[in-house]
């Protein structure tokens, strides 16, 4: 909403800054960061007072010696602050009447509400698995499906949403209806992948920063007609609003790391992780780089694939491929400390992000 101040620039010149997307992106990041920093301590204390600790998901899956009982006393549902700060900042700095802003805000809110209900069942009713998996998946596909459909109805995106873009290729490799269900699957997959990664203090938060920064760069370039033409990528009018939204996520995540770094004073819970993953997936769909998400979110893909391989191997052969899944627990069993796991996975996330950005010129 603050961009409306640019309309008064004739009376006060500096107000024209609110018309610049780079200024609004910086403002969104700073606003979200300050909200989380300033309200983080109060939120952690309030969650602790409400006894918002969830039953550990590792019980029965990981040997007792590898379960940190101290974490059982750390409040979860910190995603209320993380996602709340993101949405408040986005409403302030995005062009709120822009359809791209609307779909990003509402889809993230939808995923967060699903996660909140899941956390609520864990905290209040002490159900280790929260709401039934099928019900959670149904809700995720409903939010993702409606969001993708809405994007396909935006005139600037109606044609692009039916094209499947592949890294290193200048032209789409497929055009048709099935790109829409595929996009919904990507969004749901990203949501669950981030949820699986959220197992160590700061791990999912830090990796999300690299992902959203990468897609913020894509959104900025695709929203700039000259840059898009030079790089031979689709031009999307209004795509820069996704950059402002991504900046808000980055700012909130950086602020959350202040409270979530080891030892964490609170966890984001499914309220935060499902929403962050859904937001990353929606950004990938919006800039038509769903397949590139395999590289941009390489750490999240590693975590999700390790779980799928472990389950498939155990059910078919009775043997495990990894000492424990998701894969960060495998390295924990190998003797890595929590700090080593988190920092090394951050490094990988940064390398994956740089590799993904390099594909812009390799076409």
Secondary structure, DSSP 4 states (H G I P E B T S, - for coil): -GGGGGGGTTTSGGGGGGG-HHHHHHHHHHHHHHHHHHHHHHHHHHHHHTT-PPPPTTTTTS-GGGS-TTGGGSB--THHHHHHHHHHHHHHHS-TTSHHHHHHHHHHHHHHHHHHHHHHHHHHS--TT-S-HHHHHHHHHHHHHHHHHHHHHSTTTTTGGGEE--TT-SS-SEESTHHHHHHHHHHHHHHHHHHHHTTSTTHHHHHHHHHHHHHHHHHHHHTSHHHHHHHT----TTTHHHHHHHHHHHHHHHHHHHHHSSSPSB--HHHHHHHHHHHHHHHHHHTT-TTTHHHHTHHHHHHHHHHHHHHHHHHHHS--SSSSSSHHHHHHHTT--HHHHHHHHHHHHHHHHHHHHHTTT--
